[in-house]
Amino acid sequence: MKNSNIISICAFLIVSLIGAPSQALGENSDRLKDAGFELQTAADEGGWKLFEISLFSKNHARSGSQSMFNGGFSRTVPFQATFVGNASGAYQEFPAKAGSRWRLTGYALTPETLEGATAFGVLQISFFDANGKDLGTVETAGGATKAKTSSQVNRLSSVNEWIFLDTGVATAPEGTATIQVFTLFVDFSGSSRTQGVYFDDLGLCELNESSAPGRCDPE
C-alpha cells in the first residue's frame, strides 16, 4: 500500500476518533501547551489528547526527561494477503480562521530501524469547520492527502538520532473554525512486532507577513 493511501486512511481514523471540535476554546491559543511533554497536562485542561498506542515516556528525551511515544503493531493476515495495522498519535486543537497560516516543527527519534515501507512517524496539521468536517489545508487541496505533513521518520532514517521535522506552512481553507496538530505514527508494515517513534520539543506558530523563516524552530 502506498504511503499516500496510508495517510488518507490515517486522516479517516483521526476524524473518526476525534469527532467534532471542542467549542470552549480560548482566544489566545496559538501555542502548544506542554510542547516538551514534561507536564503531562490533562486533555481537559488543554493538554495532549492521546489515541491508540501513545504515552508519555521517560525512555528517550531530547530535552528535559520525557517525550511522546507513538507506537504501532502490524501483522499480515495470510488468508487475505493483507496487512492489519494502526495509527497512533497525540493532538491538540486551537481556534483558527480562514486564511491564517501555521507551521508545526519538532524532533523525532526511533531507537531501532523501523520495519516496512509503511511504518513511519510524522507531524501533521489539518483544519476543521465548526461541524468537525476535515477541510485539509489550502496547500493540499485536490490531493490524495488532506493533511499537511512533515517529512517522515521511517526505515531509512538514522537510529537513535533526533531528527528535525517541519510541516512547512499550512494555510486554513474557507470555513475553518479550528486547527488540529498531531504527532503521528502509522504502521501497516505487516512486521508482526511493536515499533514506534518518539517526539519532543515541538513548536507551533501562527505566521504573518513579517514572520521570520526560523521563528518556529524549537530550541
Protein Blocks (a to p, Z undefined) as FASTA:
>chain_A
ZZklmmmmmmmmmmmmnopadfbdcfklmbcehklomnopafklopacdehjadddfkbc
fbhjbdcdddddddddfklopacdddddddddddddehiacddddddddfbdcehjkbcc
ddddddddfkopaebjfklgoiablbacdddddfkbcehiacdddebjadddehiabdcd
ddddddfehnopacddddehiadddddfklcfklmpcZZ
